[in-house]
Amino acid sequence: MSADHHNEKNALSFKMKSIQDKDVDLKNYKGKVVLMVNVASKCGYTPQYDGLQKLHSQFKDDGFSVIGFPCNNFGAQEPGTHTEILSFCKENYGVTFPMMGKIDVKGEKQSPLYKYLTTHPDHGGDVRWNFEKFLV
């Protein structure tokens, strides 16, 4: 193990903006199992919000969290504003897990977090559609 081990980048090294536009330091999730999911409100997979919420509710007190990352990269299936997205998720699926602000999960404007997730050997792989999951 190198002396720089504690400074190595990992999926929880990133800072994000919540869907409420608040700063979120993902290092606050250190020691937890986190399921990161790119989400969309107008996708055939949108009903997965229900299962994600059930997982979060069942295991949140045991060191587990789901984090949703809205994105509009696939078929323009997340066109809403942050307010519209949050309202949709709460009203239709009772979502209480953390939601981040809308990001790009691929392409030129890909979020640094998703660049890391898609290229790091432990997680790697392209995001092919909405509701792709990374367990970190």
C-alpha positions, 0 to 999 in steps of 0.5 A, a space after each residue: 500500500 502506498 503512502 498516498 493511499 488515503 489520497 487516492 481518488 474513489 467514487 466518494 471523492 467527488 463533490 456534487 450539487 443536490 437537486 435542491 442546489 446544495 453542495 454535497 460531498 460524497 465523502 460523507 457516504 464513506 463507510 456506506 454501501 452506495 448504489 448510484 443510479 442515473 434516473 429519468 422520469 419519462 423512461 420505460 424503466 422509470 417504475 424502478 424508482 419504486 424498487 430503489 425506494 424500497 431498497 433505500 427504506 429497508 437498508 438506510 439504517 444499515 449503512 446503505 444508500 441509493 443516490 439518484 442522478 437525473 440525466 437527459 442523455 438518453 432519448 431526452 427522457 428527463 426534460 424536467 427542471 429540478 423542481 419538476 423532477 423532485 415533485 414527480 419522484 415524491 408524488 409518484 414513488 415517494 422517493 426519499 433517497 438523495 437526489 442530485 442535480 441533473 448531470 450528463 453521464 456520457 459525452 463531452 459534458 460527462 460529469 467527472 464522477 461518471 467519467 470515473 465510474 465508467 473508466 475505473 477498473 472496479 466499476 468500468 463500463 459505459 452507461 448504456 441507458 437510464 437506470 444503470 447502477 454502480 455499487 460503490 
